[in-house]
Amino acid sequence: MSTSVAVENLYVMRYMGNKRKLLPRVNAAIKRLSRQGDLLIDLMAGTHSVGFSLSQRNRIVANDIGVYALPIGRALMQRPAGFRPERYLPLIAAAAAENRGAGSFQFFQTHYADTYFSPRQCAEIDDLRYAVEVLDVEDRYAADLAMAALISSMCYAQSTPGHFAQFMPKNHKRIVPLRAISIVEAFRERFRFWPIPNAGRRHEVLAEDWRVVFAAGFAEEARVVYIDPPYNTEQYSRFYHVLETLVRYDNPSLSCKARYRDDRFKSNFSYRSQVEEEFAELFRRCAESCGADIVLSYSSTGLLDVEQFARLCCPYYRLQEVERISHPHSTQGKGTKSGVMELIIIFNRS
């Protein structure tokens, strides 16, 4: 069977602020500050592109507040030797058929039909989500891989401009081909053929507030802490709330036309009134928890500028270096914004 380009390139999903295209520059900065085998903290990992790219070189503790990022990170970085995904396909198919008959999982059919997905696609999502639950009893890694494959398949088929902050109207010209996509077929291809290597080292993947990583001692041996925080006033949770609900499957209360979770997370890094205090606390907690240097990814259009970072990092760090890279930014489904610089900022312990 020939596989899609997305599968061959291990493309999980479109993600706002993803560092996939900037990996050579980000990784070069991290490698200058660390040796092979050193511990790297990927504090706000998103879809784990940075941690995954270095997972054969370094030990990784990867964290993101979004629960949907947890199975993606585990799938990419915790694959056991000898894992054979094809052996689980019959179990997945049987579990999906069981849900189709019993209707144990129906949340997507009830709440999202004819919004982000067609009614048929919602039924497929519910069936496969039930199958993940069954699979978790048999093999946790298989369940994580299945969840990541389902997330990727949903993002491939979503009737949206590229995120879940809004869905397309029924008369949109792109609706017909998107609604024709089989979630099940896209899932099977990803689950079976994603070229994920065996875990070369022991990696931890978390879904916590960033403070927990330091408070719980995960960073004590770290050589580098990589930070890729929100940089503007957009709350990322509004772009991925559907995926959060998929993973939690907790029957949340939904509101607004976009069907947002009422309890969705909001980051202090995206509030002008709180961003300086949040970064000051981050520098302090990092310094108190470990002797690591910091590599920060930020945007030239962000809420803070380099001079503010140089002030906020004191007295714990010295702003050593700023690399500026021309990097057009996505505008939430409305194309790209040119003239934007990606900043890679290195902070050394004072």
C-alpha positions in Angstrom: 0.0 0.0 0.0 1.3 3.5 -0.9 1.1 6.0 1.9 0.2 9.7 1.9 2.8 12.4 2.1 1.4 13.3 5.5 2.1 9.8 6.8 5.5 9.5 5.2 6.6 12.7 6.8 4.9 11.9 10.1 2.8 15.0 10.0 0.4 14.9 12.9 -1.6 18.2 12.7 -1.5 21.9 11.8 -0.6 23.7 14.9 -0.4 27.5 15.6 3.3 28.3 16.3 4.6 24.9 15.3 8.4 24.9 15.1 8.7 22.2 12.4 10.1 24.6 9.8 12.5 26.2 12.4 13.8 23.0 13.8 17.3 23.3 12.4 17.8 26.7 14.1 16.1 25.8 17.4 18.0 22.5 17.6 21.3 24.1 16.8 20.8 26.5 19.8 19.9 23.6 22.1 22.9 21.5 20.9 25.3 24.4 21.6 24.3 24.3 25.2 24.1 20.6 25.8 25.8 17.3 25.2 24.4 14.0 23.9 22.4 12.3 26.7 21.7 15.5 28.6 18.2 16.2 29.9 16.1 18.6 27.9 12.9 20.1 29.3 10.4 21.0 26.5 8.2 23.1 28.8 5.4 24.0 26.4 5.7 21.2 23.8 2.6 21.6 21.6 2.7 18.8 19.1 6.2 17.8 20.3 8.1 18.6 17.2 11.2 19.9 19.1 11.3 17.1 21.7 10.7 14.4 19.1 13.4 15.7 16.8 16.0 15.4 19.6 14.6 12.3 21.3 17.4 10.1 19.9 20.1 12.5 21.2 18.7 13.7 24.5 16.6 12.6 27.4 13.3 14.5 27.2 10.7 15.7 29.7 8.0 17.2 27.5 5.0 19.1 28.9 2.0 20.9 27.6 -1.1 22.2 29.4 -3.3 20.8 26.5 -4.3 17.3 27.4 -4.6 16.5 23.7 -0.8 16.9 23.4 -0.2 14.0 25.9 -1.0 11.1 23.6 0.8 12.7 20.7 4.0 13.0 22.8 3.7 9.5 24.1 3.1 8.1 20.7 6.1 9.9 19.2 8.6 9.3 22.0 7.7 6.2 23.9 7.3 3.5 21.2 8.5 0.2 22.6 10.9 -2.1 20.7 9.1 -4.7 18.6 5.8 -2.9 18.6 3.5 -4.1 15.8 0.5 -1.9 15.2 -1.2 -4.3 12.8 -1.9 -6.8 15.5 -4.2 -4.3 17.2 -6.3 -3.5 14.1 -8.8 -6.4 14.6 -9.4 -5.3 18.2 -10.0 -1.7 17.1 -12.4 -2.8 14.4 -14.3 -5.0 16.8 -14.6 -2.3 19.5 -15.7 0.3 16.9 -18.4 -2.1 15.7 -19.5 -2.7 19.3 -20.0 1.0 19.9 -21.9 1.3 16.7 -24.3 -1.2 18.0 -24.6 -0.2 21.6 -24.0 3.6 21.3 -21.9 3.8 24.4 -20.0 6.8 23.1 -22.1 9.3 21.2 -20.9 12.8 22.3 -19.6 13.9 18.9 -22.7 12.7 17.1 -24.9 14.6 19.6 -22.9 17.8 19.8 -20.8 18.3 16.7 -22.7 16.8 13.8 -22.8 19.3 10.8 -20.4 21.6 12.5 -16.7 20.7 12.3 -17.6 17.2 10.9 -20.4 15.5 9.0 -22.8 13.2 11.0 -21.1 10.2 9.5 -17.6 11.5 10.5 -18.9 12.2 14.0 -20.1 8.6 14.3 -16.7 7.3 13.1 -15.0 9.5 15.7 -17.2 8.2 18.5 -16.6 4.6 17.5 -12.8 5.0 17.3 -12.8 6.9 20.6 -14.5 4.0 22.2 -12.0 1.7 20.6 -9.2 3.7 22.2 -10.8 3.2 25.6 -10.9 -0.6 25.0 -7.4 -0.6 23.7 -6.0 1.1 26.8 -6.8 -2.0 28.8 -4.7 -4.1 26.5 -1.7 -1.8 25.8 -1.3 1.8 26.8 1.2 2.6 24.0 -1.2 1.2 21.4 -4.0 3.4 22.9 -1.7 6.5 22.8 -0.8 5.8 19.2 -4.5 5.3 18.3 -5.5 8.5 20.0 -2.8 10.4 18.2 -3.8 8.9 14.9 -7.4 9.8 15.6 -6.4 13.4 16.4 -4.5 13.6 13.2 -7.3 12.2 11.1 -9.8 14.7 12.6 -7.5 17.6 11.8 -7.1 16.3 8.3 -10.9 16.2 7.8 -12.1 19.2 9.8 -14.5 21.5 8.0 -12.6 24.6 9.3 -10.1 27.2 8.1 -7.4 25.1 9.9 -8.4 25.3 13.5 -11.4 24.7 15.8 -12.2 28.3 16.6 -14.9 28.2 14.0 -16.4 25.9 11.4 -17.3 26.6 7.8 -20.8 27.2 6.7 -22.6 24.4 4.9 -22.4 26.2 1.5 -18.6 26.7 1.7 -16.9 25.4 -1.5 -14.5 23.2 0.5 -17.1 21.4 2.5 -17.9 18.6 0.0 -14.4 17.1 -0.3 -13.7 17.5 3.4 -17.0 15.8 4.3 -16.1 12.9 1.9 -13.0 12.0 3.9 -13.3 8.8 5.9 -12.0 9.2 9.4 -11.6 5.5 9.7 -9.5 5.1 6.6 -7.3 8.1 7.6 -6.9 6.6 11.1 -5.9 3.2 9.9 -3.2 4.6 7.6 -1.7 6.7 10.4 -1.9 4.1 13.1 -0.3 1.4 10.9 2.2 3.3 8.8 3.5 6.3 10.7 7.4 5.8 10.7 7.9 6.3 14.4 11.2 5.0 15.7 11.6 3.0 18.9 12.3 5.1 21.9 16.0 5.5 22.1 15.9 6.8 25.7 13.5 7.1 28.5 11.3 10.1 28.0 8.6 11.6 30.2 5.5 13.2 28.8 3.3 15.4 30.9 0.1 17.5 30.6 0.5 20.0 33.5 0.8 23.7 34.2 4.4 24.6 33.6 4.9 25.2 37.4 4.3 21.5 38.1 7.4 20.5 36.1 9.6 22.5 38.4 7.8 21.9 41.6 7.7 18.1 41.1 11.5 17.9 40.4 11.4 16.9 36.8 13.9 19.6 35.9 16.5 19.0 38.5 19.0 17.4 36.2 18.2 19.5 33.1 20.9 21.1 31.0 18.5 23.1 28.8 14.9 24.3 29.3 13.3 25.1 26.0 10.3 27.4 26.2 7.8 28.1 23.3 5.1 30.1 25.0 2.1 32.0 23.6 3.3 35.4 22.4 0.1 37.3 21.6 -3.4 37.8 23.1 -4.9 34.8 21.3 -5.8 32.0 23.7 -4.6 28.8 22.1 -7.3 26.7 23.8 -10.0 28.2 21.5 -8.2 26.6 18.5 -8.0 23.1 20.0 -10.9 22.7 22.3 -12.5 19.9 20.2 -9.3 17.9 20.6 -9.3 18.5 24.3 -12.9 17.1 24.5 -11.9 14.1 22.3 -9.2 13.1 24.7 -11.0 13.9 27.9 -14.4 12.6 26.7 -15.9 14.0 29.8 -19.3 15.3 28.6 -18.4 19.0 29.1 -20.8 21.9 29.0 -20.4 23.7 25.7 -21.2 27.3 24.7 -21.1 29.8 21.8 -21.5 28.9 18.2 -18.1 27.3 18.1 -19.1 24.9 20.9 -16.3 25.9 23.3 -15.7 24.0 26.5 -16.9 26.2 29.4 -13.8 25.2 31.4 -11.2 25.8 28.7 -7.7 26.9 29.9 -6.6 30.5 29.5 -2.9 31.4 29.7 -1.4 34.3 31.6 1.2 34.6 28.8 -1.5 36.0 26.6 -2.7 38.8 28.9 -0.9 42.1 28.6 -1.6 42.8 32.3 0.0 39.5 33.5 2.6 38.5 31.0 5.6 40.2 32.7 4.7 38.7 36.0 4.3 35.3 34.5 7.7 35.4 32.8 9.4 36.7 36.0 8.0 33.8 37.9 9.1 31.4 35.2 12.7 32.6 35.3 12.7 32.4 39.1 11.2 29.0 39.4 13.5 27.6 36.7 16.6 29.0 38.4 15.5 27.7 41.8 14.8 24.2 40.4 17.9 23.5 38.2 21.1 24.9 36.8 19.9 24.8 33.2 20.2 27.5 30.5 17.1 28.6 28.8 16.3 28.7 25.0 13.2 30.8 24.3 11.2 31.0 21.1 9.3 34.2 20.7 8.0 36.5 18.0 9.0 40.0 17.1 5.3 40.9 17.3 5.0 39.4 20.8 3.7 41.2 23.9 7.2 41.6 25.2 10.4 42.8 23.5 14.0 41.8 24.0 14.7 44.7 26.4 11.9 43.6 28.6 13.2 40.0 28.6 16.7 41.3 29.6 15.2 43.0 32.6 12.8 40.3 33.6 15.4 37.5 33.6 17.6 39.3 36.3 19.0 38.4 38.7 18.8 34.7 37.8 19.9 34.8 34.1 21.8 36.9 31.7 20.4 37.4 28.2 23.3 36.1 26.2 22.2 35.9 22.5 19.3 36.8 20.2 19.0 35.2 16.8 16.4 36.7 14.5 14.9 34.6 11.7 12.5 35.8 9.1 9.5 33.6 9.6 6.0 34.6 8.3 3.3 33.8 10.9 -0.1 32.2 10.4 -3.1 34.4 10.9 -5.6 31.8 12.1 -6.7 30.6 8.7 -6.4 33.9 6.9 -3.0 33.3 5.2 0.3 34.5 6.6 1.7 37.7 8.0 5.0 38.8 6.4 7.7 40.9 7.9 7.7 38.9 11.2 10.9 37.7 12.9 11.1 34.6 15.0 13.4 35.2 17.9 15.6 32.5 19.5 16.8 34.0 22.8 19.4 32.3 24.9 19.6 33.0 28.6 22.6 31.8 30.7 22.6 31.4 34.4 24.1 34.5 36.1 
